[in-house]
Amino acid sequence: MKVPVQQTTLREIDIEIVKEAYKAYERKYGSSQSFEQIINRSGFCWAEITYHLYEQIQYLEKAIREIEQERAKK
C-alpha cells in the first residue's frame, strides 16, 4: 500500500543538518562522493536526508548505550 506525501517548496536546508546526514551516508557508502560533490550535484533529496538522519540518530543512540554500559561496569 502506498500513501501520498506532500511536496514542499522548501529548496534549501541548513548545512549543519546535511552534514549530519552525510556522516551516516559516508559510513554506509564510503567517501567516493565527498560532501562537496553531493552539494554540487544539487544535494540530497528530502527522503535521503530523512533516511540518513534516522541512521545517524540510531548510530548515536547505540554509541550512548555502549558508553553507559562501560560506565556501569566500573
C-alpha distances in whole Angstrom, upper triangle without the diagonal:
4,7,10,13,17,19,22,26,27,28,30,30,33,34,34,30,30,33,31,28,30,31,28,27,31,31,28,29,33,35,35,33,35,34,36,35,31,33,35,32,30,29,25,22,21,18,21,23,20,20,23,25,22,24,27,27,26,29,31,31,31,35,36,35,37,40,40,40,43,45,45,46,49
4,7,9,13,15,19,22,23,25,27,27,30,31,31,28,27,30,28,25,27,29,26,26,29,29,26,27,31,33,33,31,33,32,34,32,29,30,32,29,27,26,22,19,18,15,18,20,18,18,21,22,21,23,26,26,25,28,30,30,31,34,35,35,37,39,40,40,43,45,45,47,49
4,7,10,13,16,20,21,23,25,25,28,30,30,26,26,29,28,25,27,29,26,26,30,30,28,28,32,33,34,32,33,31,33,32,29,29,31,28,26,25,22,18,16,14,18,19,17,17,21,22,20,23,25,25,25,28,30,29,31,34,34,35,37,39,39,40,43,44,44,47,49
4,7,9,13,16,18,20,22,23,26,28,29,25,25,28,27,24,27,29,26,26,29,30,28,29,32,33,33,31,32,30,32,31,27,27,29,27,24,23,20,17,15,13,17,18,16,18,21,21,21,23,26,25,26,29,30,30,32,35,35,36,38,40,40,42,44,45,46,48,51
4,7,10,13,14,16,19,19,22,24,25,21,21,25,24,21,23,26,24,23,27,28,26,27,30,30,31,28,29,27,29,28,24,24,26,24,21,20,17,14,11,11,14,15,13,15,18,18,18,21,23,23,24,27,28,28,30,32,33,34,36,38,38,40,42,43,44,46,48
4,6,10,12,14,16,17,20,23,24,21,21,24,24,21,24,26,25,24,28,29,28,28,31,31,32,29,29,27,28,28,24,23,25,23,20,19,17,14,11,12,15,15,14,17,19,19,19,22,24,24,25,28,29,29,31,33,34,35,38,39,39,41,43,44,45,48,50
4,7,9,11,14,15,19,21,23,20,19,23,23,20,23,26,24,23,27,29,27,27,30,30,30,27,27,25,26,25,22,21,22,20,17,17,15,12,10,11,15,15,14,17,19,19,20,23,24,24,26,29,29,30,32,34,35,36,39,40,40,42,44,45,46,49,51
4,5,8,11,12,16,18,20,17,17,21,21,19,21,24,24,23,26,28,27,27,29,29,29,26,26,23,24,24,20,19,21,19,16,15,14,11,9,12,15,14,14,17,19,18,20,23,23,24,26,28,28,29,32,33,34,36,38,39,39,42,44,44,45,48,50
4,6,9,12,15,18,20,18,18,21,22,20,22,26,25,24,27,30,29,29,30,30,30,26,26,23,23,23,20,18,20,19,15,15,15,12,11,15,17,16,17,20,21,20,22,25,25,26,29,30,30,32,34,35,36,38,40,41,42,44,46,46,48,50,52
4,6,8,11,14,16,14,14,18,19,17,19,23,23,22,25,27,27,27,28,27,28,24,24,20,20,21,18,16,18,17,13,13,13,11,10,13,15,13,14,18,19,18,20,23,22,23,26,27,27,29,32,32,33,35,37,38,39,41,43,43,45,47,48
4,7,11,12,15,14,13,16,18,17,18,21,22,20,23,26,25,25,26,25,25,21,21,18,17,18,15,13,14,14,10,10,11,10,10,13,14,13,15,18,18,18,20,23,22,23,26,27,27,29,32,32,33,36,37,38,39,42,43,43,45,48,49
4,7,9,12,11,10,13,15,14,16,19,20,19,21,24,24,24,24,23,24,20,19,16,15,16,14,11,13,14,10,9,10,10,10,14,14,12,14,17,17,16,19,21,20,22,25,25,25,27,30,30,31,33,35,35,37,39,40,41,43,45,46
4,6,9,7,7,11,12,12,13,16,17,17,19,22,22,22,23,22,23,19,18,14,15,16,14,11,14,15,12,10,10,11,10,13,13,10,12,15,14,13,16,18,17,18,22,22,22,24,26,27,27,30,31,32,33,36,37,37,39,41,42
4,6,6,7,9,11,11,13,15,17,17,19,21,22,22,23,21,23,20,18,14,14,17,15,12,15,17,14,12,12,14,13,16,15,12,14,17,15,13,17,18,16,17,21,21,20,23,25,25,25,28,30,29,31,34,35,35,37,39,40
4,5,5,6,9,10,10,13,15,15,16,19,20,20,20,18,20,17,14,10,11,14,12,10,13,15,13,10,11,14,14,16,15,11,14,16,14,13,17,18,15,17,20,20,19,22,24,24,24,28,29,28,30,33,33,34,36,38,39
4,5,5,6,9,10,11,13,14,15,17,19,20,19,18,21,18,15,12,13,16,14,13,16,18,16,13,13,15,15,17,15,12,14,16,13,11,15,16,13,14,18,17,16,19,21,20,21,24,25,25,27,29,30,30,33,35,35
4,5,5,6,9,10,12,13,14,16,17,18,19,18,20,18,16,12,14,16,14,13,16,17,15,12,11,13,12,14,12,8,10,12,10,8,12,13,11,12,15,15,15,17,20,19,20,23,24,24,26,29,29,30,32,34,35
4,5,5,6,9,10,10,12,14,15,16,16,15,17,14,12,9,11,13,10,9,13,14,12,9,8,10,10,12,10,7,10,11,9,8,12,13,11,13,16,16,16,19,21,20,22,24,26,26,28,30,31,32,34,36,37
4,5,5,6,9,10,10,13,14,15,14,13,16,13,11,8,10,13,11,10,14,15,14,11,11,14,14,15,12,10,13,13,10,10,13,13,11,13,16,15,14,18,19,19,20,23,24,24,26,28,28,29,32,34,34
4,5,5,7,9,10,11,13,15,15,14,17,15,13,11,14,16,13,13,17,18,17,13,12,14,14,14,12,9,11,11,8,7,10,10,7,9,12,11,11,14,16,15,17,20,20,20,23,25,25,26,29,31,32
4,5,6,6,9,10,11,12,13,13,16,14,13,10,13,14,11,12,16,16,15,11,9,11,11,11,8,6,8,8,5,5,8,8,7,10,12,11,12,15,16,17,18,21,22,22,24,26,27,28,31,32,34
4,5,5,6,8,10,10,10,10,12,10,9,7,10,11,9,10,14,14,14,10,9,12,13,13,10,8,11,11,7,8,12,10,9,12,14,13,14,17,18,18,20,22,23,23,26,28,28,29,32,33,34
4,5,5,6,9,10,10,10,13,12,11,9,13,14,12,14,17,18,18,14,13,16,16,16,12,11,13,12,8,9,11,9,7,11,12,10,11,14,15,14,17,19,19,20,23,24,24,26,28,30,31
4,5,5,6,9,9,11,14,13,13,12,15,16,14,15,19,18,18,15,12,15,15,14,11,10,11,9,5,7,9,6,5,9,10,8,10,13,13,14,16,18,18,20,22,23,24,26,28,29,31
4,6,5,6,7,9,11,10,10,10,13,13,11,13,16,15,16,12,10,13,14,13,9,9,11,9,6,9,11,9,9,12,13,12,14,17,17,17,20,22,22,23,26,27,27,29,31,33,34
4,5,5,5,5,9,8,8,9,12,12,11,14,16,16,17,14,13,16,17,16,13,13,15,13,10,12,14,11,11,14,15,13,15,18,17,17,20,22,22,23,26,27,27,29,31,32,33
4,6,6,8,11,12,12,12,16,16,15,17,20,20,21,17,16,18,19,18,14,14,16,13,10,12,13,10,9,13,13,10,13,15,14,14,18,19,18,20,23,23,24,26,28,29,30
4,6,9,11,12,13,14,17,17,15,18,20,19,20,17,15,17,18,16,13,14,15,12,9,12,13,9,11,14,13,11,15,17,16,16,20,21,20,22,25,25,26,28,30,31,33
4,7,8,9,11,12,15,14,13,16,18,17,18,15,14,16,18,16,13,14,16,13,11,14,15,13,14,17,17,15,18,20,19,20,23,24,24,26,28,29,29,32,34,34,36
4,6,8,9,11,14,13,13,16,18,17,19,16,16,19,20,19,15,16,19,16,13,16,18,15,15,18,18,16,18,21,20,20,23,25,24,25,28,29,29,31,33,34,35
4,5,6,8,11,10,11,14,15,15,17,15,15,18,20,20,16,17,19,18,15,17,19,17,16,20,20,18,20,23,22,22,25,27,26,27,30,31,31,33,35,36,37
4,6,10,11,9,10,14,14,14,16,15,15,18,21,21,17,18,21,19,17,19,22,19,19,23,23,21,23,26,26,25,28,30,29,31,34,34,34,36,39,39,40
4,7,8,6,6,10,10,10,13,11,12,15,18,18,15,16,19,17,15,18,20,18,18,22,23,21,23,26,26,25,28,30,30,31,34,35,35,37,39,40,41
4,5,5,6,9,10,11,13,11,12,16,18,19,15,15,19,18,15,17,20,18,17,21,22,20,22,25,25,24,27,30,29,30,33,34,34,35,38,39,40
4,5,5,6,9,10,11,9,10,14,16,17,14,13,16,16,13,15,18,17,15,19,21,19,20,23,24,23,26,28,28,29,31,33,33,34,37,38,39
4,5,5,6,9,10,9,11,15,18,19,16,15,19,19,17,18,21,20,19,22,24,23,24,27,28,27,29,32,32,32,35,37,36,38,41,42,42
4,5,5,6,9,8,11,14,17,18,15,16,19,19,17,19,22,21,20,24,25,24,25,28,29,28,31,33,33,34,37,38,38,40,42,43,44
4,5,5,7,5,7,11,13,15,12,12,16,16,14,16,19,18,18,21,23,22,23,26,27,27,29,31,32,32,35,36,37,38,41,42,43
4,5,5,4,8,11,13,15,13,12,16,17,15,16,20,20,19,22,24,23,24,27,28,28,30,32,33,33,36,38,38,39,42,43,44
4,5,7,10,13,16,18,16,16,19,20,18,20,23,23,22,25,27,26,27,31,32,31,33,36,36,37,39,41,41,43,45,47,48
4,6,9,11,14,16,14,15,18,19,17,19,22,22,22,25,27,26,28,31,32,32,34,36,36,37,40,41,42,43,46,47,48
4,7,8,12,14,12,13,16,17,16,18,21,21,21,24,26,26,27,30,31,31,33,35,36,37,39,41,42,43,45,47,48
4,7,9,11,9,9,13,14,13,14,17,18,17,20,22,22,23,26,27,27,29,32,32,33,35,37,38,39,41,43,44
4,6,8,6,6,10,10,10,11,14,15,15,17,19,20,21,23,25,25,27,29,30,31,33,35,36,37,39,41,42
4,5,5,6,9,10,11,12,14,16,16,18,20,21,22,24,26,27,29,30,32,33,35,36,38,39,41,42,44
4,5,5,6,9,10,10,12,14,15,16,18,20,21,22,24,26,27,29,30,31,33,35,36,37,39,41,43
4,5,5,6,9,10,11,12,14,15,17,18,20,21,23,24,26,27,29,30,32,33,35,36,38,40,42
4,5,5,6,8,10,11,12,14,15,16,18,20,21,22,24,26,27,29,30,32,33,35,36,38,40
4,6,5,6,8,10,10,12,14,15,16,18,20,21,22,24,26,27,28,30,32,33,34,36,38
4,6,5,6,9,10,11,12,14,15,16,18,20,21,23,24,26,27,29,30,32,33,35,37
4,6,5,6,9,10,11,12,14,16,17,19,20,21,23,25,26,27,29,31,32,34,36
4,5,5,6,9,10,10,12,14,15,16,18,20,21,23,24,26,27,29,30,32,34
4,5,5,6,9,10,10,12,14,15,16,18,20,21,22,24,26,27,28,31,32
4,5,5,6,9,10,11,12,14,15,17,19,20,21,23,25,26,27,29,31
4,5,5,6,9,10,11,12,14,15,17,19,20,21,23,25,26,27,30
4,5,5,6,9,10,11,12,14,15,17,18,20,21,23,24,26,28
4,5,5,6,9,10,11,12,14,15,16,18,20,21,22,25,26
4,5,5,6,9,10,11,12,14,15,16,18,20,21,23,25
4,6,5,6,9,10,11,13,14,15,17,19,20,22,24
4,5,5,6,9,10,11,12,14,15,17,18,20,22
4,5,5,6,9,10,11,12,14,15,16,19,21
4,5,5,6,9,10,11,12,14,15,17,19
4,5,5,6,9,10,11,12,14,16,17
4,5,5,6,9,10,11,12,14,16
4,5,5,6,9,10,10,13,15
4,5,5,6,9,10,11,13
4,5,5,6,9,10,11
4,5,5,6,9,10
4,5,5,6,9
4,5,5,7
4,5,5
4,5
4
